Amino acid sequence: MKIGTIVIAAALLAASAAQAQPPAPSPEVQAARDAMRKACADDQKSLCGDKQGREVFACLRSNADKLSAGCKDAMAKLPRPSGPPPASN
């Protein structure tokens, strides 16, 4: 009986670990992200220099009216995530 419990616990742990990993972006999405990072490098430094990770993208979006034309174009080419919109607070 103990072996069965251990096997079930291990399977549940493995399943939860697999679900915790986000899927890797497609090559097209990764290329769009790289193009955005390059096009928005100066905007990021001047507008969002203290931000890192996802905060950079949020900062750039919140400063859309101040972005350079190249950065705006690159951001417009990023694919939008599918699924429900984020919950509002």
C-alpha positions as CSV (number, residue, x, y, z in Angstrom):
1,M,0.0,0.0,0.0
2,K,2.9,2.4,0.8
3,I,4.4,1.9,-2.7
4,G,1.1,2.8,-4.4
5,T,0.8,6.0,-2.3
6,I,4.4,7.0,-3.1
7,V,3.8,6.3,-6.9
8,I,0.7,8.4,-6.8
9,A,2.4,11.2,-4.9
10,A,5.3,11.2,-7.3
11,A,3.0,11.3,-10.3
12,L,1.1,14.3,-8.9
13,L,4.3,16.1,-8.1
14,A,5.6,15.5,-11.7
15,A,2.3,16.7,-13.2
16,S,2.3,19.9,-11.1
17,A,5.9,20.6,-12.0
18,A,5.1,20.1,-15.7
19,Q,2.2,22.5,-15.5
20,A,4.3,25.2,-13.7
21,Q,6.6,25.5,-16.8
22,P,5.2,27.9,-19.4
23,P,5.5,26.7,-23.0
24,A,8.5,27.9,-24.9
25,P,7.6,30.7,-27.4
26,S,7.5,29.8,-31.1
27,P,10.4,31.0,-33.2
28,E,8.2,33.7,-34.7
29,V,7.2,35.0,-31.3
30,Q,10.8,34.9,-30.1
31,A,11.9,36.8,-33.3
32,A,9.2,39.5,-32.7
33,R,10.3,39.8,-29.0
34,D,13.9,40.2,-30.1
35,A,13.0,42.8,-32.7
36,M,11.0,44.7,-30.1
37,R,13.9,44.7,-27.6
38,K,16.2,46.1,-30.2
39,A,13.8,48.7,-31.5
40,C,12.8,49.8,-28.0
41,A,16.3,49.8,-26.4
42,D,16.6,53.6,-26.2
43,D,13.0,54.0,-25.1
44,Q,13.5,51.5,-22.4
45,K,16.6,53.2,-21.1
46,S,15.0,56.7,-21.1
47,L,11.5,55.7,-19.9
48,C,11.9,52.5,-18.0
49,G,15.5,52.3,-16.9
50,D,14.7,51.1,-13.4
51,K,12.4,48.2,-14.6
52,Q,13.3,44.6,-15.3
53,G,11.5,41.6,-16.9
54,R,7.8,41.9,-17.5
55,E,7.8,45.3,-15.9
56,V,9.7,46.7,-18.9
57,F,7.0,45.7,-21.3
58,A,4.3,47.1,-18.9
59,C,6.2,50.4,-18.6
60,L,6.6,50.7,-22.4
61,R,2.9,50.1,-22.9
62,S,2.0,52.7,-20.2
63,N,4.2,55.2,-22.0
64,A,2.9,54.4,-25.5
65,D,2.5,58.1,-26.4
66,K,6.2,58.8,-25.7
67,L,7.7,55.8,-27.7
68,S,9.7,56.2,-30.8
69,A,8.0,55.2,-34.1
70,G,10.2,52.1,-34.5
71,C,9.4,50.9,-31.0
72,K,5.7,51.4,-31.6
73,D,5.9,49.5,-34.8
74,A,7.8,46.6,-33.2
75,M,5.4,46.4,-30.3
76,A,2.4,46.3,-32.7
77,K,3.9,43.3,-34.4
78,L,4.1,41.3,-31.2
79,P,1.4,38.5,-31.2
80,R,-1.3,39.0,-28.6
81,P,-1.7,36.1,-26.1
82,S,-4.8,34.0,-26.6
83,G,-7.1,33.2,-23.7
84,P,-9.1,35.3,-21.3
85,P,-8.0,38.9,-20.6
86,P,-6.2,39.5,-17.3
87,A,-8.4,40.0,-14.3
88,S,-8.9,43.6,-13.3
89,N,-8.5,44.7,-9.7
